[in-house]
Amino acid sequence: MDLPNDDFILLSLINAKLRDEFYSLECLCESLDVSLDEICSRLNSLGYEYCAVRNAFVPC
């Protein structure tokens, strides 16, 4: 899967997929063949971090 260039669109896409399709970030990354490090790095730069309890990226 090609990740969107816009980080805010990426945030929306990843959180929607986590909410609707995947039970963990690791599962999403493995299934879609995307880099967990790239997603975390890009979303961390926006001030969001992954919360496993909520299964979503939330503001830091």
C-alpha positions in Angstrom: 0.0 0.0 0.0 1.3 3.5 -0.8 1.0 5.8 2.1 -0.5 9.3 1.6 2.0 12.1 1.4 -0.1 14.3 3.7 0.6 13.3 7.3 -2.9 14.5 8.5 -4.5 12.3 5.8 -2.3 9.4 7.0 -3.4 10.0 10.6 -7.1 9.8 9.5 -6.5 6.7 7.3 -4.6 4.8 9.9 -7.0 5.5 12.7 -10.0 4.6 10.6 -8.3 1.3 9.6 -7.4 0.6 13.2 -11.0 1.3 14.3 -12.7 -0.7 11.6 -10.4 -3.4 10.4 -7.4 -4.2 12.6 -6.9 -5.0 16.3 -3.3 -3.7 16.5 -0.9 -1.4 14.7 1.4 -4.3 14.1 -1.3 -6.3 12.5 -2.2 -3.4 10.2 1.4 -2.9 9.1 2.0 -6.5 8.4 -1.3 -6.9 6.5 -0.8 -3.8 4.4 3.0 -4.3 4.0 3.8 -0.8 5.4 6.6 0.3 7.7 5.6 0.6 11.3 8.6 2.9 11.9 7.6 5.2 9.1 4.0 5.5 10.3 5.1 6.2 13.9 7.8 8.6 12.9 5.5 10.7 10.7 2.6 10.7 13.1 4.9 11.4 16.1 6.1 14.5 14.2 2.5 15.7 14.3 2.3 15.2 18.0 0.5 11.9 18.0 1.5 8.6 19.5 0.1 5.1 19.3 -2.0 4.0 22.3 -2.4 0.2 22.4 -5.3 0.4 24.9 -7.3 2.6 22.5 -5.8 1.1 19.4 -5.4 4.5 17.9 -3.0 7.4 17.5 -3.8 10.0 20.1 -2.3 13.4 20.9 0.8 13.3 23.1 
